Amino acid sequence: MSHLPLDAELLYAELKRGVQALLAGSAACPHLVGVATGGAWLAERLQSELGLPGPAGIISSTLHRDDYAQRGLRAHGSQTSLPFEVNAAQVLLIDDVIYTGRTLRAVINELYDHGRPACVRLAVLVDRGGRELPLAPDFAAVRLPLDAALRFELVRRPEGGFDFELAAETASKTAATGPTPGSKAQEGAA
């Protein structure tokens, strides 16, 4: 993997500004819920830095993915943890990268397994384009189109800061899951 010449910390500051604006525009204080794994790291840090009460939620897409039969359960995958009543809640999903929208669809299905929120919005660090579903973030720190053959992911440094890594999709992963319609590779980290 190689590092991408984007400053993840500068983009995090922009995401924080965008999340603050989304929170300010809400009648009730939304609950931050990070999409496992990178989104959960971001939500945890935002929750702390914005002084929001309680812990941020974590949501996993694993059980609702349309490629579950090929991927199965990941050994390092996070479990969903929503430390609030989902029914009638204002939810602000936080993710690191949005790509095809398939992970977001799975996350929304998982969220509705826990109740019916009043409102669900989305803030992401990077919107890399390539959407296959009609889903879009309410806020993106940056829009950065990337080739479908590349995988783009957030990495948390030991001291808590963030970096990006960029890698080519492996042929074995593409062969195991099959390409998605209109693209050369499966959704990577998004």
ZIDATA-V411758 format. One record per residue. SS is DSSP state (H for helix, E for strand, C for the rest). PHI is phi in whole degrees, -180 to 180 (NA if undefined). Layout:
ss: {SS/SS}
phi: {PHI/PHI}
This chain:
ss: {C/E/E/C/C/C/C/H/H/H/H/H/H/H/H/H/H/H/H/H/H/H/H/H/C/C/C/C/C/C/E/E/E/E/E/C/C/H/H/H/H/H/H/H/H/H/H/H/H/C/C/C/C/C/C/C/E/E/E/C/C/H/H/H/C/C/C/H/H/H/H/C/C/C/C/C/C/C/C/C/E/C/C/C/C/C/C/C/C/E/E/E/E/E/E/E/E/E/C/C/C/H/H/H/H/H/H/H/H/H/H/H/H/C/C/C/C/C/E/E/E/E/E/E/E/E/E/C/C/C/C/C/C/C/C/C/C/C/E/E/E/E/E/C/C/C/C/C/C/E/E/E/E/E/E/E/C/C/C/C/C/E/E/E/E/E/E/E/C/C/H/H/H/H/H/H/H/C/C/C/C/C/C/C/C/C/C/C/C/C}
phi: {NA/-121/-79/-89/-77/-115/-88/-62/-70/-66/-68/-61/-61/-68/-61/-59/-61/-65/-66/-60/-66/-66/-66/-66/-86/-103/-68/-110/-73/-67/-92/-79/-134/-92/-78/-60/-109/-60/-65/-67/-62/-63/-63/-61/-69/-61/-55/-70/-68/-89/66/-80/-71/70/-84/-73/-80/-128/-131/-108/-95/-51/-76/-114/-71/-78/-114/-57/-59/-84/-88/64/-82/-83/-61/-103/-69/-86/-89/-70/-141/-117/-83/-158/-77/-73/-56/68/-81/-90/-119/-115/-75/-123/-137/-80/-137/-111/-128/-75/98/-68/-65/-62/-60/-64/-65/-64/-61/-63/-59/-71/-67/-101/147/-115/-69/-72/-156/-128/-124/-136/-125/-130/-74/-134/-105/-94/74/79/-62/-109/-126/-79/-126/-145/-74/-75/-148/-132/-64/-154/-108/-138/-63/-127/-59/-62/-81/-106/-109/-128/-145/-86/-125/-96/-75/-55/-84/107/-75/-123/-136/-114/-126/-129/-147/-77/-62/-81/-62/-67/-68/-63/-67/-70/-103/80/-73/-85/-57/78/-138/-93/-145/-68/-60/-81/-79/-103}
